[in-house]
Amino acid sequence: MEEVSIEIVENRFMHELVSPGDRFLGDIVRNFVDREIMPIRREMEASTRGDFELVREVQRRLVGLGFQGAFLPPEYGGWNLTSALSYCIVLDEFSRGEPSCIATLGGGAWAFRPACIAGNPTLLEDFSPRFLGSDPYVACFAMTEPSGGCNIENLDMKGKGIHTRAELDGDEWVINGAKVWPTNSGVSDVYCVVCNTDPSLGDEGIALIYVPVPIPGYSFGRFEDKAGFRSSREGDFYFDNVRVPKEYRAGGPGLDAELLHDNLVFARLFSAAWAAGIAQGAFDEVMAFSAERKVAGKPIRQHTLAANTLADIAIGIQVGRDSYVNAAYMFDHPEIYGKRTSKHMISRSTVAKVFCCDMAVKATNQAMELMGNYGCATDYHVEKLWRDNKIIQLWEGGAQLGRMDVARGYYDYDQFYENDLYDLMQEMRRK
Ligand SMILES: Cc1cc2nc3c(=O)[nH]c(=O)nc-3n(C[C@H](O)[C@H](O)[C@H](O)COP(=O)(O)OP(=O)(O)OC[C@H]3O[C@@H](n4cnc5c(N)ncnc54)[C@H](O)[C@@H]3O)c2cc1C
């Protein structure tokens, strides 16, 4: 593949914002992706239609690199890798190759993050050693329910969209409910279950409770069959009077709602980087292809029309990166930019997520067009990146709730302004 100007690559990120440590981390991941993933990404996708063994093998190698427990505090054996910007850099590099196989490890870090932030000693003592083993120890952040994902992510709903109930019985939580679509469904060793202790309490009723499996009362339905993101597994699972110790609640009333919102903002940021990396992968492919393939007597990319399109893709990627780097830096520095779950921060992180996802959908589409038939041929990778990216645009509130959250940063937008629509809907349903 033809080299892009070295100055462009080296100055992709402002050195004042992205530390040498994070750039070094990015280099490690880039090398891993080039060496271990690029040559076999087609076979990996084929493996997801079979026994999944090749995907699991790559995930085992990633565990060997030490990424699995990196998010844990140093006193529990981790590297304290908690910065949103570090996660963004890692995901940007990964998704250039095979975006979904990192979801297994990344989903685990995301799921255990609330326990780490809360500093819950029981959870840290019971689970940290398992994340530090040499085999994958898989975790899942289980939020979405059959009645909808956005109803849970929507701040205006104040937890009313969470139907999974947790009741305290003596020293144990008793959990009942159903979850659909969480990453690592059915393959997890521990679930962080987003529950409600009492819908009338609003945010105070939100509870994040950890459930290790197997455990009596837990059952799994089936895996979803998706267009893209095939190395990651999603499905539905059920809790029927599942009992766990009361110390397995991450924080407590009020704090758990904060932890949920904090995790959502964090996920918007890393989703932005995930999408930017996908666009980069498609850009690399189309740059190489359009340098070789000739139409009307010269390489495709020497036609003005194509140069315009390539420039548009490059503009989108760079502006997307600037957007997530700025927002992640702000998230990582609450001492300067304020609370990480403020309306301002939710808005800024969502600007990055919505922009990068829309941009990558367009970029993969444009790359495909410049490549003609080969854009949709499986011998190349643009069609795969095209499929993989769409899903990122749909998760974490999708493009619509995302835009509502952007608006919240600019004025006092409230979906239920002067009418409690949700309560009204529930009332009508009861009649
Ligand atoms: C590959 C993949 C991985 C995932 N991983 C996880 C995970 O790890 N954990 C987890 O809990 N979930 C996960 N999800 C689920 C995902 O976050 C949800 O699917 C997402 O929030 C959308 O929820 P929904 O499909 O129920 O859409 P709905 O909530 O039914 O929304 C449908 C449509 O309505 C729009 N909409 C929603 N609310 C409003 C509103 N108030 N006003 C106007 N429009 C609105 C949405 O933008 C969307 O276009 C994953 C999904 C996928 C595909």
PDBQT file of the ligand as one rigid body, heavy atoms in Angstrom, charges set to zero:
ROOT
HETATM    1  C1  LIG A 501     -23.570  -4.432  18.130  1.00  0.00    +0.000 C 
HETATM    2  C2  LIG A 501     -24.353  -3.881  19.268  1.00  0.00    +0.000 A 
HETATM    3  C3  LIG A 501     -23.791  -3.842  20.536  1.00  0.00    +0.000 A 
HETATM    4  C4  LIG A 501     -24.522  -3.375  21.628  1.00  0.00    +0.000 A 
HETATM    5  N1  LIG A 501     -23.949  -3.393  22.882  1.00  0.00    +0.000 NA
HETATM    6  C5  LIG A 501     -24.698  -3.055  23.965  1.00  0.00    +0.000 A 
HETATM    7  C6  LIG A 501     -24.160  -3.177  25.295  1.00  0.00    +0.000 A 
HETATM    8  O1  LIG A 501     -22.990  -3.517  25.495  1.00  0.00    +0.000 OA
HETATM    9  N2  LIG A 501     -24.985  -2.945  26.333  1.00  0.00    +0.000 N 
HETATM   10  C7  LIG A 501     -26.299  -2.579  26.175  1.00  0.00    +0.000 A 
HETATM   11  O2  LIG A 501     -27.004  -2.426  27.154  1.00  0.00    +0.000 OA
HETATM   12  N3  LIG A 501     -26.821  -2.413  24.927  1.00  0.00    +0.000 NA
HETATM   13  C8  LIG A 501     -26.054  -2.649  23.822  1.00  0.00    +0.000 A 
HETATM   14  N4  LIG A 501     -26.573  -2.505  22.555  1.00  0.00    +0.000 N 
HETATM   15  C9  LIG A 501     -27.920  -1.994  22.395  1.00  0.00    +0.000 C 
HETATM   16  C10 LIG A 501     -27.956  -0.563  21.908  1.00  0.00    +0.000 C 
HETATM   17  O3  LIG A 501     -27.289   0.340  22.763  1.00  0.00    +0.000 OA
HETATM   18  C11 LIG A 501     -29.405  -0.174  21.703  1.00  0.00    +0.000 C 
HETATM   19  O4  LIG A 501     -29.854  -1.017  20.688  1.00  0.00    +0.000 OA
HETATM   20  C12 LIG A 501     -29.606   1.252  21.307  1.00  0.00    +0.000 C 
HETATM   21  O5  LIG A 501     -29.594   2.055  22.470  1.00  0.00    +0.000 OA
HETATM   22  C13 LIG A 501     -30.892   1.455  20.568  1.00  0.00    +0.000 C 
HETATM   23  O6  LIG A 501     -31.935   0.875  21.290  1.00  0.00    +0.000 OA
HETATM   24  P1  LIG A 501     -33.169   0.197  20.523  1.00  0.00    +0.000 P 
HETATM   25  O7  LIG A 501     -32.655  -0.642  19.431  1.00  0.00    +0.000 OA
HETATM   26  O8  LIG A 501     -34.017  -0.457  21.580  1.00  0.00    +0.000 OA
HETATM   27  O9  LIG A 501     -33.892   1.409  19.864  1.00  0.00    +0.000 OA
HETATM   28  P2  LIG A 501     -35.129   2.221  20.450  1.00  0.00    +0.000 P 
HETATM   29  O10 LIG A 501     -34.831   2.693  21.817  1.00  0.00    +0.000 OA
HETATM   30  O11 LIG A 501     -36.361   1.427  20.254  1.00  0.00    +0.000 OA
HETATM   31  O12 LIG A 501     -35.118   3.461  19.447  1.00  0.00    +0.000 OA
HETATM   32  C14 LIG A 501     -35.558   3.304  18.080  1.00  0.00    +0.000 C 
HETATM   33  C15 LIG A 501     -35.393   4.603  17.309  1.00  0.00    +0.000 C 
HETATM   34  O13 LIG A 501     -36.046   5.683  17.976  1.00  0.00    +0.000 OA
HETATM   35  C16 LIG A 501     -35.119   6.756  18.203  1.00  0.00    +0.000 C 
HETATM   36  N5  LIG A 501     -35.458   7.358  19.498  1.00  0.00    +0.000 N 
HETATM   37  C17 LIG A 501     -35.239   6.806  20.693  1.00  0.00    +0.000 A 
HETATM   38  N6  LIG A 501     -35.714   7.601  21.679  1.00  0.00    +0.000 NA
HETATM   39  C18 LIG A 501     -36.228   8.674  21.069  1.00  0.00    +0.000 A 
HETATM   40  C19 LIG A 501     -36.890   9.836  21.531  1.00  0.00    +0.000 A 
HETATM   41  N7  LIG A 501     -37.070  10.029  22.824  1.00  0.00    +0.000 N 
HETATM   42  N8  LIG A 501     -37.305  10.746  20.631  1.00  0.00    +0.000 NA
HETATM   43  C20 LIG A 501     -37.117  10.549  19.317  1.00  0.00    +0.000 A 
HETATM   44  N9  LIG A 501     -36.508   9.446  18.804  1.00  0.00    +0.000 NA
HETATM   45  C21 LIG A 501     -36.067   8.533  19.673  1.00  0.00    +0.000 A 
HETATM   46  C22 LIG A 501     -33.751   6.099  18.198  1.00  0.00    +0.000 C 
HETATM   47  O14 LIG A 501     -32.699   6.982  17.892  1.00  0.00    +0.000 OA
HETATM   48  C23 LIG A 501     -33.951   5.050  17.142  1.00  0.00    +0.000 C 
HETATM   49  O15 LIG A 501     -33.810   5.652  15.870  1.00  0.00    +0.000 OA
HETATM   50  C24 LIG A 501     -25.837  -2.920  21.437  1.00  0.00    +0.000 A 
HETATM   51  C25 LIG A 501     -26.406  -2.922  20.167  1.00  0.00    +0.000 A 
HETATM   52  C26 LIG A 501     -25.679  -3.383  19.083  1.00  0.00    +0.000 A 
HETATM   53  C27 LIG A 501     -26.309  -3.382  17.731  1.00  0.00    +0.000 C 
ENDROOT
TORSDOF 0
